[in-house]
Amino acid sequence: MAEESARERLHEEQAAVRGLVGALMREFEGIMEANALVAVDDEHDPEGSSTAFERAHVAALLAREREHLAEVERALGRLERGEYGRCLGCGGAIPAERLAVRPAAETCVGCAGAR
């Protein structure tokens, strides 16, 4: 039963992160399209620096969410192999409380803190 609960939580998180990645991609594409319509010179245009910041900010958020999606997909793979809930650092069990908060957690609290 715990395995099914973990699978459900991971699939829910996967769907949520995919939705966020899609929204961020649309936002990034919108920024790029808006910039393509105007000759933006980031260095000399008063709006250029804020446009560059916005583009960099959305790109960073997108990269972070793509990595999170990869973590969730790796967790689903560990679940299928019967390795879910085991720390990749020390091999010990990852506490259920940690997995409840971070279903894709790859390490126990001790190993995560040592990083």
ABEGO torsion letter per residue (X at the ends): XAAAAAAAAAAAAAAAAAAAAAAAAAAAAAAAAAAAABBBBAAABAAAAAAAAAAAAAAAAAAAAAAAAAAAAAAAAAAAAGABGBBAAAGBBBBAAAAAABAABABBAAAAAAX
